[in-house]
Every structure is written in structure tokens, then in C-alpha cells.
Amino acid sequence: MNQITLTDSDRQFFYDNGYLVVSCAPLIQDQFLINQLKSQFEKCFRGQFSTGIYPDEWHWRAGISNPGVVREICNAWKSDNVIRSVVLSPEIGSLGGQLYPHWTRVRVAQDDVIWKVPQSTVKGHIGYHVDSAYISRQFEAPETELKTKAIKELSERYNGHDFSTGSDSITVWIALDDADEENGVLEYVERSHLLFGMRNTTKSFGVLSESDEFAEAHKKIKDMLNFHTDAENPDEEKERFVAALNEVINKNKNSLSMDSLMSIVKPQVPAGFCLIHHQNMLHGSGANISMDRHRRALAVHLIDGDVKFVGAPTYIYGRYKLQGSVELRDEFFPVTWTRKE
């Protein structure tokens, strides 16, 4: 694993646009490790778990499921030792600490093993969604003097962004195969994190989000969100989605002070390199239409290591909440990085 050092320019781009293509160096440089991960992916989907522990979610099983659909396993780190070595690595955890100086520790909330086989044109899409809907809303960060000070300093340094909300988690997406539009790379609606929860004091997103007109448009957009999309034509659905977003921007230009409309970004990511995105970033991916190229990726969802459970988390996370306690246990949400004093 490579230790990636993010620059001020990297951080500024992430805060402004909601994502970052880490192109300075691969996160996983060792080709042998990349090949190991691919091999373990195959074993996991056959139900061969090296730790003997089943993952939290297991979508697609060899000999049973449609060969062309997206294959997904959640929290494979519990089930496979090779995947565990990557997911729980401090090199990944440090990325959260570098982006958010108010994080004193970093935990893993969840991993995602994603595999799209060639010519997976039927049910091979991943619908647009925001990770906060599944992850961040299960937790809340306690307010401390140290965090408040760090957030204020961060806001003053980076264009007046308000980091008091929407900065509890990030996602690190690692390509195990060269990924591009043809084989279904992760794609983003640029700057959409600004409309889905990350306020900006300079541009008054907080005020806008309280207006009736915005609330109606926001609901229309949210109703279209679905990781496991059932759309007959997902590409047309995406076009409608972006059109709905831009309708909000056009109707609220003065409040938003946005100088351009939103568009879809489909980066090219070589094997071993990674993307990082904001918890409220709209993202999804198209089908793998290539003839012979697989698209395997490992996503790691990181959270502020000091967060607590909300009162009633959903069942996936709620199963790890102990009665009478809001604390996260290290066995289920491992701490992978701690800030040095």
C-alpha cells in the first residue's frame, strides 16, 4: 500500500467539486496484491470465506444469480483476510484525516466489493445515490471545543465552506482493473454535494435549502435516487436526473451564485489508483459494455472516528448497536488511523 500525501490543491478541489481523482500515485502499487484481491473476489462470490465469517450483504451467488448483473458484497473485510489487509490499512484511513483535520481518528464504516463482468448490459448499472443516505445518517459527531476550532479554521482557509455538517464520512474507491466509461467507471454529478447537504456560508446554500420551492424540487430529485436501479433505460434516467438538478440551479441562480450548470464526470482510473468522494456526492455508474474487460473495484467508506450512533439506526448498522449505548465498538467499526499530537 502506498502512503498518499494530499496537497492543498487536492483538498480545495475536493471541497469545491465533491470528488478527487488521486493521480499522483497508485494507492495499491503492488500488482501481486491487486491480483490477490481479484482472486479473493472470485472466492467470496462462491461463498469461500477465509475467515469463516459471512459478510453483512452478499448480492450475487455463483450458479444461482444472473451472470450479467452487478455483483456486490458489503463488509468483505470480515470474511476475507486479504481484503481485510487493504480495507483496514492506515494508508487508506489517513486520507480521511488529511481531508478533515477535525477528525482525530478514522474508522471503517463499511466496505463494498463491486464487480461488473464484460457485456453486463442488463441490470449492469448502479443508480445515482448519495452515500450519506446509507451511512452518515446512522451516526452523529459530538461537538467538542477541539472539533469546533478545527472546523472554523478549515472554513476560513477554504472559501467559507461550512464543515459543521456533511463532513462525517468519505468514500475511497479503488480500481482493480483499468476503469473508464466503456467498462462502467464510477461517475459523478460534479458539485452536487453542494445541493445535498453540504452548506456553504458564502453562497447561502443553507438558506436556499429551507425554501418551499427548493424543498419541492429537492424531493423530486431524491425520489429518483436508488443504488439498485430498476430503470428500463438508466442512461435516460441519468439525463432526466441532471436536468432536474439544473432546473433547481436555474430557478435559484441568485441564491446559489453558481456560475455553471452541473454535468456528469466519468474519470479514467488505472488499476491500483483511487477516487475519493464526499458523503453527499451524487454518483453511480453505467454498465460494462466492453467485450472482454472486467471492472472490479473495492470501495472503503470511512467515518469520523468519534461519531456515535443515532437513536434508531437502520437494520444494517443497528444490529451492531448495543442496548443502552450509542458507542461504536472497535470490533465492528475498526479504527484504522489516529492523528498524532
KOLLUMTOR-509762 format. One record per residue (C-alpha): x negated, y negated, z; chain; residue number from 1. Coordinates in steps of 0.001 Angstrom, whole numbers. Layout:
# KOLLUMTOR-509762
<<X, Y, Z>, A, NUM>;
...
END
This chain:
# KOLLUMTOR-509762
<<0, 0, 0>, A, 1>;
<<-1233, -3477, -874>, A, 2>;
<<-1087, -6387, 1556>, A, 3>;
<<633, -9153, -427>, A, 4>;
<<-17, -12754, 620>, A, 5>;
<<2753, -15132, -427>, A, 6>;
<<1885, -18720, -1336>, A, 7>;
<<3750, -21946, -566>, A, 8>;
<<4874, -21952, -4203>, A, 9>;
<<6254, -18430, -3777>, A, 10>;
<<8235, -19477, -720>, A, 11>;
<<9549, -22627, -2375>, A, 12>;
<<10708, -20646, -5413>, A, 13>;
<<12435, -18079, -3180>, A, 14>;
<<14271, -20700, -1124>, A, 15>;
<<15369, -22655, -4215>, A, 16>;
<<16287, -19749, -6508>, A, 17>;
<<17163, -16883, -4152>, A, 18>;
<<14676, -14373, -5528>, A, 19>;
<<10980, -13918, -6194>, A, 20>;
<<9098, -11825, -8739>, A, 21>;
<<5897, -10838, -6933>, A, 22>;
<<3472, -10745, -9852>, A, 23>;
<<139, -11415, -8131>, A, 24>;
<<-497, -7725, -7397>, A, 25>;
<<1392, -4422, -7094>, A, 26>;
<<2837, -3603, -3690>, A, 27>;
<<2094, 61, -4402>, A, 28>;
<<-1199, 254, -6256>, A, 29>;
<<-1876, 3980, -5877>, A, 30>;
<<-417, 5845, -8874>, A, 31>;
<<-652, 9093, -6913>, A, 32>;
<<1712, 7642, -4282>, A, 33>;
<<4121, 6440, -6983>, A, 34>;
<<4179, 9944, -8469>, A, 35>;
<<4678, 11433, -4993>, A, 36>;
<<7696, 9197, -4434>, A, 37>;
<<9211, 10247, -7761>, A, 38>;
<<8739, 13890, -6810>, A, 39>;
<<10351, 13345, -3417>, A, 40>;
<<13290, 11532, -5023>, A, 41>;
<<13998, 14670, -7029>, A, 42>;
<<13744, 16894, -3955>, A, 43>;
<<16035, 14667, -1915>, A, 44>;
<<18772, 14721, -4551>, A, 45>;
<<18519, 18521, -4493>, A, 46>;
<<19059, 18427, -732>, A, 47>;
<<15482, 19319, 158>, A, 48>;
<<14685, 17029, 3078>, A, 49>;
<<11176, 17393, 4506>, A, 50>;
<<12207, 16197, 7981>, A, 51>;
<<15297, 18408, 8099>, A, 52>;
<<17475, 15315, 8723>, A, 53>;
<<20238, 14312, 6317>, A, 54>;
<<20309, 10705, 5063>, A, 55>;
<<23134, 8344, 6033>, A, 56>;
<<24564, 8300, 2500>, A, 57>;
<<23982, 10711, -366>, A, 58>;
<<25584, 9861, -3718>, A, 59>;
<<24835, 12390, -6473>, A, 60>;
<<24017, 16053, -5993>, A, 61>;
<<22276, 18353, -8444>, A, 62>;
<<24628, 20834, -10121>, A, 63>;
<<27740, 19048, -8851>, A, 64>;
<<27732, 15379, -9913>, A, 65>;
<<27981, 13811, -13355>, A, 66>;
<<24376, 13722, -14680>, A, 67>;
<<24752, 10198, -16066>, A, 68>;
<<25926, 8272, -13005>, A, 69>;
<<23703, 6176, -10756>, A, 70>;
<<22020, 8301, -8091>, A, 71>;
<<21720, 6740, -4645>, A, 72>;
<<20564, 7791, -1181>, A, 73>;
<<20624, 5425, 1805>, A, 74>;
<<18095, 5748, 4625>, A, 75>;
<<15973, 8376, 2958>, A, 76>;
<<13184, 7339, 5347>, A, 77>;
<<14893, 9527, 7945>, A, 78>;
<<14866, 12502, 5584>, A, 79>;
<<11521, 12415, 3810>, A, 80>;
<<8046, 11735, 5203>, A, 81>;
<<6564, 10272, 2005>, A, 82>;
<<9432, 7801, 1603>, A, 83>;
<<9164, 7039, 5319>, A, 84>;
<<5473, 6127, 4977>, A, 85>;
<<6354, 3438, 2440>, A, 86>;
<<9592, 2092, 3920>, A, 87>;
<<8115, 1674, 7409>, A, 88>;
<<4800, 232, 6216>, A, 89>;
<<3653, -3078, 7752>, A, 90>;
<<2781, -4301, 4255>, A, 91>;
<<6493, -4406, 3405>, A, 92>;
<<7512, -5697, 6821>, A, 93>;
<<5066, -8604, 6592>, A, 94>;
<<6943, -10020, 3598>, A, 95>;
<<9870, -10847, 5870>, A, 96>;
<<7592, -12568, 8357>, A, 97>;
<<5895, -14571, 5617>, A, 98>;
<<9185, -15876, 4201>, A, 99>;
<<10805, -16622, 7547>, A, 100>;
<<8469, -17968, 10261>, A, 101>;
<<11318, -17846, 12794>, A, 102>;
<<11165, -14040, 12619>, A, 103>;
<<8869, -12854, 15406>, A, 104>;
<<9452, -9214, 14463>, A, 105>;
<<10754, -7366, 11420>, A, 106>;
<<12982, -4283, 11452>, A, 107>;
<<14161, -1989, 8697>, A, 108>;
<<17939, -2099, 8449>, A, 109>;
<<18244, 375, 5591>, A, 110>;
<<16531, 1708, 2515>, A, 111>;
<<18060, 2545, -851>, A, 112>;
<<16765, 5203, -3219>, A, 113>;
<<18139, 4382, -6685>, A, 114>;
<<17683, 6494, -9818>, A, 115>;
<<19065, 5851, -13301>, A, 116>;
<<18349, 8579, -15847>, A, 117>;
<<17976, 7799, -19582>, A, 118>;
<<21202, 7212, -21560>, A, 119>;
<<23258, 6720, -18393>, A, 120>;
<<25739, 4518, -20196>, A, 121>;
<<28838, 5860, -18423>, A, 122>;
<<29048, 4793, -14770>, A, 123>;
<<25409, 3768, -15056>, A, 124>;
<<25925, 177, -13949>, A, 125>;
<<25656, -1309, -10479>, A, 126>;
<<28243, -4035, -9974>, A, 127>;
<<27413, -7515, -8755>, A, 128>;
<<27320, -7786, -4984>, A, 129>;
<<25565, -9550, -2109>, A, 130>;
<<23645, -7521, 468>, A, 131>;
<<24902, -9620, 3375>, A, 132>;
<<28355, -8100, 2905>, A, 133>;
<<26953, -4678, 3797>, A, 134>;
<<24007, -5507, 6060>, A, 135>;
<<23592, -9007, 7520>, A, 136>;
<<27168, -9285, 8778>, A, 137>;
<<26603, -6326, 11083>, A, 138>;
<<24177, -8394, 13140>, A, 139>;
<<23672, -11832, 14648>, A, 140>;
<<20479, -13546, 15713>, A, 141>;
<<20286, -15028, 19215>, A, 142>;
<<19468, -18717, 19433>, A, 143>;
<<16204, -19403, 21224>, A, 144>;
<<14127, -22536, 21599>, A, 145>;
<<11313, -20935, 19625>, A, 146>;
<<13572, -19957, 16714>, A, 147>;
<<15281, -23350, 16647>, A, 148>;
<<11926, -25119, 16464>, A, 149>;
<<10634, -22827, 13703>, A, 150>;
<<13835, -23253, 11661>, A, 151>;
<<13681, -27055, 11986>, A, 152>;
<<10055, -27150, 10853>, A, 153>;
<<10852, -24847, 7922>, A, 154>;
<<13774, -27028, 6836>, A, 155>;
<<11664, -30190, 6960>, A, 156>;
<<8937, -28580, 4891>, A, 157>;
<<11113, -27058, 2164>, A, 158>;
<<13580, -29524, 614>, A, 159>;
<<16022, -29762, 3509>, A, 160>;
<<17329, -26204, 3265>, A, 161>;
<<19272, -25171, 6357>, A, 162>;
<<17864, -21855, 7554>, A, 163>;
<<20106, -21651, 10629>, A, 164>;
<<22462, -19428, 8611>, A, 165>;
<<21835, -16926, 5843>, A, 166>;
<<18298, -16048, 6888>, A, 167>;
<<18734, -12837, 8867>, A, 168>;
<<17702, -10388, 6122>, A, 169>;
<<15914, -9970, 2806>, A, 170>;
<<15579, -7130, 309>, A, 171>;
<<12319, -5855, -1159>, A, 172>;
<<12944, -3935, -4413>, A, 173>;
<<10053, -1777, -5635>, A, 174>;
<<9951, -392, -9185>, A, 175>;
<<8591, 3143, -9519>, A, 176>;
<<8926, 3050, -13311>, A, 177>;
<<8309, 75, -15580>, A, 178>;
<<11677, -1691, -15378>, A, 179>;
<<13275, -4019, -17916>, A, 180>;
<<16646, -4760, -19469>, A, 181>;
<<16654, -1578, -21566>, A, 182>;
<<16443, 817, -18622>, A, 183>;
<<18555, -1237, -16226>, A, 184>;
<<16274, -3509, -14209>, A, 185>;
<<17688, -5395, -11244>, A, 186>;
<<19234, -8661, -12401>, A, 187>;
<<20137, -11849, -10559>, A, 188>;
<<22522, -14764, -10932>, A, 189>;
<<19944, -17439, -10237>, A, 190>;
<<20589, -19785, -7292>, A, 191>;
<<23855, -18004, -6467>, A, 192>;
<<22687, -17668, -2854>, A, 193>;
<<23460, -21373, -2521>, A, 194>;
<<27164, -20698, -3135>, A, 195>;
<<27369, -17599, -975>, A, 196>;
<<26413, -18738, 2479>, A, 197>;
<<23046, -20482, 2441>, A, 198>;
<<23856, -24082, 3227>, A, 199>;
<<21660, -26946, 2090>, A, 200>;
<<21890, -30153, 4079>, A, 201>;
<<20571, -32235, 1189>, A, 202>;
<<23171, -31002, -1281>, A, 203>;
<<26128, -30650, 1108>, A, 204>;
<<26954, -27013, 402>, A, 205>;
<<28338, -26703, 3921>, A, 206>;
<<30894, -29469, 3300>, A, 207>;
<<31872, -28046, -77>, A, 208>;
<<32476, -24574, 1320>, A, 209>;
<<35208, -25970, 3583>, A, 210>;
<<37272, -27477, 746>, A, 211>;
<<40515, -25750, -310>, A, 212>;
<<39563, -25819, -3992>, A, 213>;
<<36227, -24158, -3324>, A, 214>;
<<37808, -21593, -997>, A, 215>;
<<40249, -20533, -3739>, A, 216>;
<<37507, -20224, -6357>, A, 217>;
<<35207, -18516, -3869>, A, 218>;
<<37883, -15889, -3141>, A, 219>;
<<38331, -15276, -6871>, A, 220>;
<<34618, -14592, -7176>, A, 221>;
<<34423, -12466, -4036>, A, 222>;
<<37284, -10279, -5275>, A, 223>;
<<35085, -9328, -8247>, A, 224>;
<<32229, -8073, -6046>, A, 225>;
<<31754, -4307, -5997>, A, 226>;
<<28497, -2320, -5847>, A, 227>;
<<30218, 788, -7253>, A, 228>;
<<31970, -998, -10104>, A, 229>;
<<34920, 652, -11851>, A, 230>;
<<34984, -1860, -14697>, A, 231>;
<<35590, -350, -18130>, A, 232>;
<<33208, -2891, -19659>, A, 233>;
<<30725, -4016, -16979>, A, 234>;
<<28901, -6417, -19321>, A, 235>;
<<32121, -8318, -19997>, A, 236>;
<<32823, -8306, -16269>, A, 237>;
<<29446, -9956, -15635>, A, 238>;
<<30192, -12650, -18211>, A, 239>;
<<33514, -13385, -16506>, A, 240>;
<<31742, -13422, -13181>, A, 241>;
<<29159, -16003, -14215>, A, 242>;
<<31867, -18047, -15951>, A, 243>;
<<33813, -18134, -12662>, A, 244>;
<<30709, -19311, -10813>, A, 245>;
<<30060, -22053, -13337>, A, 246>;
<<33690, -23133, -13094>, A, 247>;
<<33077, -23809, -9405>, A, 248>;
<<29945, -25806, -10250>, A, 249>;
<<31699, -27848, -12954>, A, 250>;
<<34608, -28727, -10662>, A, 251>;
<<32315, -29732, -7825>, A, 252>;
<<29343, -31345, -9592>, A, 253>;
<<29263, -34392, -7346>, A, 254>;
<<29329, -32368, -4147>, A, 255>;
<<26853, -29765, -5344>, A, 256>;
<<24401, -32087, -7082>, A, 257>;
<<23308, -29123, -9209>, A, 258>;
<<21509, -30085, -12390>, A, 259>;
<<22321, -26954, -14378>, A, 260>;
<<24737, -24060, -14609>, A, 261>;
<<23919, -20565, -13424>, A, 262>;
<<22654, -17811, -15666>, A, 263>;
<<21586, -14186, -15384>, A, 264>;
<<17888, -13421, -14905>, A, 265>;
<<16549, -9988, -15930>, A, 266>;
<<12855, -9837, -14985>, A, 267>;
<<10376, -7275, -16233>, A, 268>;
<<8836, -5368, -13316>, A, 269>;
<<5882, -2983, -13859>, A, 270>;
<<5757, 204, -11785>, A, 271>;
<<4453, -499, -8292>, A, 272>;
<<5397, -4195, -8368>, A, 273>;
<<8314, -5655, -6418>, A, 274>;
<<11074, -8228, -6333>, A, 275>;
<<12338, -9943, -3187>, A, 276>;
<<15802, -11454, -2864>, A, 277>;
<<17914, -13426, -416>, A, 278>;
<<20722, -11744, 1535>, A, 279>;
<<23360, -13854, -268>, A, 280>;
<<21915, -13444, -3749>, A, 281>;
<<24323, -12090, -6348>, A, 282>;
<<22713, -9155, -8083>, A, 283>;
<<23462, -5906, -9872>, A, 284>;
<<22093, -4032, -12873>, A, 285>;
<<23038, -2619, -16231>, A, 286>;
<<22977, 947, -17479>, A, 287>;
<<19812, 2701, -18580>, A, 288>;
<<20338, 2765, -22335>, A, 289>;
<<16802, 3939, -23149>, A, 290>;
<<16346, 7299, -24833>, A, 291>;
<<13676, 8741, -22532>, A, 292>;
<<12733, 6263, -19777>, A, 293>;
<<13840, 6803, -16184>, A, 294>;
<<14430, 3879, -13856>, A, 295>;
<<13657, 4763, -10262>, A, 296>;
<<13388, 2161, -7534>, A, 297>;
<<13055, 2004, -3768>, A, 298>;
<<14768, -917, -2014>, A, 299>;
<<13981, -1826, 1580>, A, 300>;
<<16381, -4097, 3471>, A, 301>;
<<14551, -5985, 6208>, A, 302>;
<<16177, -7849, 9104>, A, 303>;
<<15074, -10306, 11760>, A, 304>;
<<13723, -8033, 14478>, A, 305>;
<<15542, -9948, 17228>, A, 306>;
<<19102, -9581, 15891>, A, 307>;
<<21847, -7924, 17935>, A, 308>;
<<24937, -6024, 16842>, A, 309>;
<<28135, -7977, 16303>, A, 310>;
<<31065, -6820, 18390>, A, 311>;
<<32543, -4486, 15783>, A, 312>;
<<30089, -3419, 13060>, A, 313>;
<<31309, -1253, 10171>, A, 314>;
<<31108, 2517, 10477>, A, 315>;
<<27750, 2965, 8694>, A, 316>;
<<25973, 778, 11231>, A, 317>;
<<28493, 1141, 14034>, A, 318>;
<<27532, 4783, 14513>, A, 319>;
<<24214, 3530, 15935>, A, 320>;
<<25743, 1037, 18375>, A, 321>;
<<25785, 2357, 21928>, A, 322>;
<<28840, 1746, 24074>, A, 323>;
<<28472, -1387, 26183>, A, 324>;
<<25331, -2562, 24373>, A, 325>;
<<24533, -4801, 21405>, A, 326>;
<<20840, -3881, 21315>, A, 327>;
<<19276, -2214, 18267>, A, 328>;
<<17324, 919, 19090>, A, 329>;
<<13898, 1371, 17520>, A, 330>;
<<14681, 4974, 16605>, A, 331>;
<<17367, 3810, 14172>, A, 332>;
<<16058, 349, 13208>, A, 333>;
<<12259, 625, 13403>, A, 334>;
<<10090, -2443, 13990>, A, 335>;
<<7522, -2467, 11185>, A, 336>;
<<5798, -5823, 11712>, A, 337>;
<<5200, -8163, 14657>, A, 338>;
<<3908, -11731, 14473>, A, 339>;
<<554, -12250, 16144>, A, 340>;
<<440, -15102, 18635>, A, 341>;
END
